[in-house]
């Protein structure tokens, strides 16, 4: 019931990665161990330096209430990847207010996590040499654009979670209930 309440109140929003329209070297993979039965995999080369428009995909998300949300994801690295390889994307919420370390930031940022074997709940941005959770403020209810772009090869994204009025541990717990 707690999960249903969080979703209905708009405090918790799930965005399945496989619902993004495919573009560039992103591929949809079917898998029973992922939420919604599928995930996205980036089959392109590494794009560590800058965002490549060819691999940028945009999804419209509906935000029921104004507010500031923390952005986490469930991701997985291929099992034979080195520890910090195949673990990141570029992310941008162009028409909302993005914040890292409490400061307003703009454009795309590196967004990363670490998890092997299973899809792990995590997600931070790197701004220069600083690391931070990503927070996004939506000034009013409505439809906003969420963009991701390929950064490291073979990275797997199951879904994103946007949440407010709860801790990350609460969000992780609710995410585990809704596989
Ligand atoms: Ca999924």
Boltz pocket constraint, residues with backbone or C-beta under 6 A from the ligand:
constraints:
  - pocket:
      binder: B
      contacts: [[A, 16], [A, 17], [A, 18], [A, 34], [A, 35], [A, 36], [A, 37], [A, 38], [A, 39], [A, 157], [A, 158], [A, 159]]
      max_distance: 6.0
